[in-house]
Amino acid sequence: MTAVIYARYSSDSQREASIEGQLRDCKDYAEKNGITVVGTYIDRAYSAKTDDRPDFQRMIKDSGKKIFDVVLVWKLDRFARNRFDAVNYKYQLEKNGVHLVSAMEPISQGPEGIMVESMLIGMAEYYSAELALKVARGERENALQCKYNGGVVPLGFTIGKEDRLYHIDPETAPIVQEIFTRYADGEPAEKIAASLNERGLRTRTGKPFVKNSFFQIFRNRRYIGEYRYKDIVTPGGIPAIVDQDLFDRVQQRFEQNRIAHGRPAKEDVSYLLTTKLFCGKCGTLMGGESGTSHMGNTYYYYKCGNAKRHGKAHCDLKAIRKEPLERFVVDTAIKVIFNDEIIERLIDLVMEAQQKENTRLPVLKDQLRDTEKRLANLLEAIEQGILTPTTKQRLDELEARKEALNTSILEEELKKPVLTREWIRFWLEKFRKGDVGSTEHQRQIIDTFVNSVYVFDDRVVLNFNFTDDAKTVTREEVLGSSAVDNAPPRVPRPKGLGTFFVVGGTELEQQ
């Protein structure tokens, strides 16, 4: 079996040594498990909250070349720190015949392993959210003191290196005053921009002025001394460049002459079943799309990816409405999984898996025992009179490694969370008692408990994690769900079409 190692560190409080540690532990794991490492992909100073990582994308692309069988990571949070990316890219690897393996968190292949993996990814996402919260807290403290919090500094201002406060830039502030005055006096924005460019003046970002350059300038209330950061607004918090009267005259003229800046932004619609929804006819992932009726109403659908890209000639599966399908999957998941008996079974599986999981701590302790054994053998050789410069160098290396391992073990023992039965039950109860109408709650249930959904012309097959049974229902039952108020009129149900359940691979029709 061949593998590549993917290593990554963020820019926050980490350094090159963290890459070396990841590579060392991954290589140790590969050696112990008979895996040949054929390459490495490394992203330095890139967060896993985004998939915009050069070597990560190169690795995903190379997985389709059939040159390696496994992607080996130190921990799952090196691969991704949000559930969508974790599921999406893991699916792409599996589609290419490549498995994702964590050296510090080997996860069993059974149903309990899926739950443990979901928890680990969830914890990584929680850590990122917690870190973002701490950053936001620091930024809020800065805002209360009217300090600079990042971003492009508006033309006319500079930021103090010591106090991080806004100061008027004597070189560019007169340009801002000139722009406001000329526009308020009736001069066209195009003419102002042309004259500024003729004099060699540029915007804050170093680009020539165009009429749209003034949109942000005219709307920026910092120019009248108002500090604003999210919900914190402090009038007079920074020095003003133009007075209130001039600013108001510009606003009045700007509103009268404002030019529409294109069409409204496309509505942000979440397709919750992305990466889990498949065409029952050709097996291709289904993607989201929208359409507008003659009455002007917008409807959202899932459509076979093959049909989207190549047309009906390649796959003629009918598109299926987004809202009723998602709500039906969530409601069914709650009914199938969230009863007391199943919850207790899941808790037992997770507790059992937790005992079996080979986490980082036992690996570190194994490495420490091995290092201590090597030290003992070396000391025994020294006692027998074998002492050379090489021996002394090796002794120093082993002593340093022993000290580093002891430190890592102590850190791991302090930070490693232990999942108790009470914590797991609380975690599961949150899903059962959550607001089923909330999009985020629906997303969490689908991400954690739904394995896959297959859509056919006459039925929909639902596969859940932690149960061996698949549930099959008719499309009419899904589309006729009362969970969606704006669903189109229900299509009459064809005679003879029953509700199906798949049990142990045998399809049984319920009359």
N, C-alpha and C positions, 0 to 999 in steps of 0.2 A: 504494500500500500504506500502511495506517495502523498506528500502533503506540502503545502506552502504555509508559511507563518504570516499572519497579519498582526502588526504591532502598531500602536498609536499612543500618543500622549497629548493632552491639552496644554494650552499655554499657561494655565493657572497652576503655579507652585510645583511644576514638574520639570524635568530636565532630561538630557540625553541618557543619563544613567537608567532612567525608567525603561527605556527601550531595551537596553542591555539586559536588564532583569527579566523582561517579558520574553526575550529571545532565549535566554538561558533556561528558564522554566519550561518553555514550549519544547526546546530541544531535548531536555531531560525526559519530558513526557513521551516524546516521539521515540526516543531510544528504548525506554522501558516497554513500549507497546509495539515494537517492531515496525515502526513507521519511518520511511525514508524522507527526509526534508529536501526538497528540490529547489526551493526558492523562498524569498521573503518579500513582503510588501510593507512599507513603513510610511506612515503619515505623521509628521512632526508638527506639533502646535496646531492640531485640528480637533475641534470638538466633535463628539459622536452624536450630538443632537441634530446634526445635519448630515446628509449623505454627500455633500459637496466636498469630497476628499479625493485628491488625484489618484493615489495608489489604491485606495479602496475601489474606485470605479474601474481602474485598470485590472484589479484582481477579479471583479465580477465579470468583466469582459473576457478575461483569459480563461475563466472557468468553463467557457463554452468550447475551448480548444482541446479538451480531453487530455491535458498534460499533467493533471494532478487529481487525486481522489478526495482529498480532505483539505479544508481550510482550518488551520489550528490557531486559536486565539488564547491569550493568557486568561482572560475572563470575558464573559458575554458582553460586558459594558465596553470592551474595546471595539466590538463589532458594531453596536448601535446602542443608543440610549433613548430611543423611543420605539414604541411597539409597532408602529406602522413600518418603519424602516427595517426593524428586526424581522418581521414576518415577510415583507416584500422581498428583501434580498436573500433571506434564507430560502424562500420559495424558488428564486432564480437559480441559486446554487443547486438545490435538489433537482430542479428541472434539467440541469446540466450534468447530473449524476455526481455532484460533489456534496459531501457532508460537512456541516459546521461542528467543530469539536472545541470545547473549552478545556484547557489543560488543568486549570485550578478547580473547575466545577464539572467533572464528568457526570453526565446525566443519563439515567437509564432510558431505554427505548420504550418502556411500557407507558401506560396512560398516566401513571403518577409522575413520570419524568416530564410530561408535557406541562403539568401543573407547576412543578418546581421551576421549569424554565420560564413559565409565565411570571412566576413570582420574582425570579432573579431579574428579568427584564423590567418588571414593574418597579423593583427596588432601585435599579439603575436610573429609571426615569424619575423616580421620587427624589433620588440624590441630585439630579440635574435641576429639578424644580426647587429643591431646598437651597441649592447653591444660587440659583437665580433670585430666590427670595432674599438671601443675604446680600447679594449685589444690589437689589432694589432697595433694601433697607439703607445701605450706604449712600445710594444715590438720593434717597429721600432726605437724609441728613444734609447732604450737600445742597439740595434744593431749598431747604428751610433757611440756609445761610446764603441763598442766591448765588451759589457757586456753579461753575461750568460743569456739565454732566456729560460731555462728549458730543459728537456730531460736528457738522460744518459750522464754523463760527461766521455769523452774518457779516457781510461787508460793512466796514466802518468800526468794527470792534476788534480788540485783541484780548487775549486771556493772560492774566498775570501768572508768571511762572511760580511764584511763591504762594500767593493767596488764592489762585484759581478763580478770581473774580473777573467780571467783564470790565474792560476799560475802553475809552474812546481812542481810536487810532487816528492820530492827527493827519495822517497822509490820505486815508480813504474815507473818513467821516464827511469831509466836504463834498465828495462825490455823491454820497447818499443825500445830503441836503440839496444838492443841485438837481438830482433826479426828482425828488419830491416837489421842489419849487417849480420846475419847468412843466411837470405834468399837471400840477394844480392850476397853473396859468393857462392851460389849454393846448400845450404842445403835444403832438402825436408821439406815441411811444416809439414808433419806428424811427422818427427823426432824432429823438434823444439818443437812441441806441447807436445810430450811425455817427453822430457827432462824437460820442464817447470813444467809439472804435477808431475814428480818425485821429484822435489825440493819443492813441496807443493804450488807452485804459482797458482793463479787463475785469471780469467778475471775480468773486472770491475764489472760484475754482480755476482761474486762469484762462477762461474761455472768452471769446468776443461776446459783446452784449447783443441780444435779440429782444424783440418786444416781450417775449414770454419770460425773459430774465427778470422783468419787473413784477411779475405776479407774486413771487415770494417776498420781494422787498416791500411792496405796497401793503401786504397783509401782515407783515411782521411787527407785532406790537412792542418788540424789544426797542424799536426806534423811538418810542415815547417813554422808555424807561420801565416797561412792565416785564418783570421776570415771570416766566411760565414754564413749569415742568409737570406734565400730567395734570393732576388735580390741584397742584400748588400754584397759586397766582399771587404775586407780590408787586403791587403798583409802586413804582419808585425804587425797585430793588436793584436796578442797574442804571447807569447814567444815560440820559436821553440825548438823542442826536437831533430829532425834530420836535417841534412843539405840538401840542394837542390840536390847535386850530388848523395847522398845515396838514396834519395827518388826517383829520376829519374831512377836509376839502378834497384830498386825494381819494379817500374812500367813496365819497359821493360821486365823483367823476368816474372812478374805476367801475362802480356798479352800473353806471349808465352806459359805459362803453365796453363792458365785459364781453369777451368773445367766448363762446362755448368751446371748451377744450376737448372736443371729441365726444364719443358716446359714453354713457355711464359705465362704471366698472362692472365687469361681469360678476353676477352674484356668486358668492362663495358657497358652494353646495358640497356637503360631505357625503361621499358614497361609502357607507360603513362596511359593505361586504367586499370591498376591493381586496384582492389577493385571496379571497376565500370562495368566490362565486365562479362556477365553471359551467360551460356549455355542455349539456348532457349529450349532444349529438357528436361534437368533434373534440371535446375535452379542452378547448381553449378558454383562457380566463375571460370573463365578461367585464366590460368597462361601462362607465356611466356616460350618458348623453342626455340632452334635453330637446324638447320640441314644443312649438307653440300652436295651439288650436286656432280655428278661424274666429273664435270668440276672444282671442288674445290671452288665453290662459296658458301658463307654462307648465308642462309636465316633465317629470324626470324618470328615466328608464335605465335599465341595465341591458346591454346588447352584447352579443357574442363578438369577441375581438376579431375573429376570422371574418365575420360578416362586416364589421366596421371597416376593416382594412381592404378587403377584397370584394365585398359585395355578396349578394344572396346566392350567386352561382357557387360559392365555396361553402356557405352554410346558410340554411334558410330558417334557423330557429327564430321564433318570434321574440321581439324585445319584451321585457316584463317590467311593470311599474316598480319604481324604487321604494316609495313609502310603504305600501302594503306589504311588500316582500320583507323589508327590513324589520318592520314591526312584528310580522308573523314569526320570523326567525327568533326574535328576542322573546316574545311571549311563549313560544314553544320551548326555548331553552330554559326559561324559568320553570315551566311545568315539569319538564323532564328531569332537570338536575336539582332544583331547589326544593327538595323535601327532606325531612329530618333524617331518614334512613340513608339517603345518598350523601348528605352532608357529612354524617358520621363516617361513612365509608371513605369519602375523600380525605377527611382528616387522618384516618388510619393510614391511607396510602402515602400521604405527605410525610407523616411522622416516620413511617417505615423507610421511605426514600431518603429522608434527611439523615437517618442513621447510616444508610449505605453510601451516601454521597461522599466522594473523595475530594473534600474541599481543600483549600490552600494550606490549612493548618497541619493536617497529617503529612502533606507533601513536604512542608518545611521541616517538620520533625524528623522525617525520613532522611532528608538531606543533612540535618544536624547530626544524626546518629552516624551516617556515613562519614562525615567530616571528622567526628570524634574518633572513629575507628582508624581513619588514615593518620590522624595525629598520634594515636597510641602506637601504631606501627612505626611511625617515624621516630618517636621518642625511644622506642625499644632499640631501633637501629643505632641511634646516637649513643645510648648506654653501652652498646657493644663496640663503640669506637669508630663508627662510620660517620664522619663529619666532614663535609666538603662545602664550598661556597654554594653549590646547588642545593644541598640539604638545608642550609640556613635559609635560603630564599624560599624553598618550598614550605619550611616551617612557618615563616612569616605569612605566607599566602594562606595557609590553613588556619592560622590563628585569626587572621583578619576575616576570613570567611565564617569561622565559628562565631565571632562577635557579631557580624552582620546578620547571621541567621537567628541568633538569640534575640537581637533587636526586632527583626521581622516577626518572630513568633510572639513576642510580647505585644507588638502593635496589633497583630491579628487577633490575639486573645482579647484585647481591649475593645476592638471594633466589630468583631464578628457577631452578627445577630443570631439568636437562637429562636426558631419558630416554635412557640408553644402551642398546645391544643387550643388554648383560649384565644391566642392571637389569630390562628388559622380560622377558627369558628367566627370570630369577629370580622375577619376579612371576607369570608363567604357570606355572612349575614348582610354585609353592606350591599352586596349584589341583590339579595332577595328583597331587601327593604328599601332599595333606592327608588328614585323617581323614574318609572319606566317611560315617561314622556320626555325625559331629558335626552338629548342627542348624545351627550358625553357618557351618560349611564348606559345607553344602548351600545355605544362603541366599546365600552369596557367589557360588557357581557359577551359581545361578539368576538372581541380579540382574545378573550381568555377561554371561553367555553365552546365556541363553534369551530369545528375542524374544517368543514367544507360544505358547500351547498351546490347541488347540481340541478340545473333547470332543463326540463324536456318540454316538448310541445304540450303534453297532457299532464305532467306531474312535476313536482319539485321534491328532491331527495335531500334531507338534512342529516349531516353526520356531526355528532358532538364528541368532544373529548371526554374521557372517563366513562364511556359506556360502549359496549360492543354492538348495540343496536343502532340501525339507521331508521329514521322516520320519513315516510314518503306520503305526500299529500297532493291533491289535484291542484293545478294552477287556479282553477275557479275558486277553490277554497281559500287560497292565498289572496287572490285579487278581490274576492268578495268580503274580505275581513272588514269588520265594522270599525277597526282601529283607525282607519283613515277616512276623514269626513269628505274630502274632495275627490274620492275615487270616482271614476266614470261609472255609468250604469252597469250593473252586474250582468254578465253574459249568461243566458240560460244554460243550465248544466246539461250536457248531453246525456241521454239515457244510457244506462249500462256502464257509466264511468264511476267506479267506486273509489274508496279511499284505500291506499296501499300501505302496508307496513313491511319492511324488510327485516327478517329475523334470521340471523345466522346465514345470510346470503340467499335465503329463499323468499321469494315474493309472494305474499298472501293477500288476497283481495277480501276486504270486509264488505259484505253486501249491505 
